[in-house]
């Protein structure tokens, strides 16, 4: 992988998302395929009909309906029994889980920057629509723990979310080779520390809502599967994995065309281990076979756990991803 763009220079929310995109995000909201029960009334509109003060629709009366909800004016005029329906408010939680491990600080554009921009965009959508937004960053702690920002709500919390993500991106960019998931305490592997981070996040999760993991997911499938089980293991949550990869990781021929040829010494950003490699056509073909097998396994692991999987190259901008791809996947609308 190529070293990524320098994220240590990030200073403001505008460095993550421009004001023009933020204004466009004002027009979208979080969606869910499920209907979530609310904990705090009056915060956001639900698709569930209930007993709030906001009228929604009528339906014919059926025996057993609450007589207090009969529209007596309609009965007097049309001699028909109909029930008034109302919008019930809900408390929807959005958990944003960002991978800030060493392998993310690679690619052109950088996966680290792309992941934090996606998180900021989704967090902004959640905050302006009165969802509870909880952000977490993992990959820097030796024992696999995640840094968690407590629940935020409303436009006044946008700056706090931005500060958390900016700090996470800067620390990820400043992390040296071998300082990522593979550098866990006691020689823990990337798979083991990923699983620990997901367990930490699962234990911190409460209520109902949507959880979004943003990561390159470049770790062994057994470890990925174990961590994903924690991600999907809580009732009432709809889970998404947004896998962000650099164009060169998806199509290595692009790196060859940029001059990545011949005898090279490649170093694993997570473990610090080095390997001598001669880039040939056969090596690229083997890489592509292994990459495709990994992706197929990851997609199956997500599907088995009812987790939506979205693959996005870092060349796709945050606005394209959120306003097109994630809208098509019904995460926003």
Buried (B, 14 or more C-beta within 10 A) or exposed (E): BBEBBBBEEBEEBEBBBEEEBBEBBEEBBBBBEEEBEBBEEEBBBBEBBBEBEEEBEEEEBEEEBEEEBBBEEBEEEEEEBBBBBBBBBBBBBBBBBBBBBBBBBBBBBBBBBBBBBBBBBBBBBBBBBBBBBBBBBBBBBEEBBBBBBEBBBBEEBBEBBBEBBBBBBBBBBEBEBBBBBBBBEEEBBBBBBBBBBBBBBBEEBBBBBBBBBBBBBBBBBEBBBBBBBBBBBBEEBBBBBBBBBBBBBBBBEBBBEEEBEEEEEEEBBBBBEEEEEEBEEEEBEEBBEEBEEBBEBBBEBBEEBEBBBBBBBBBBBBBEBBBEBBBEBEBBE
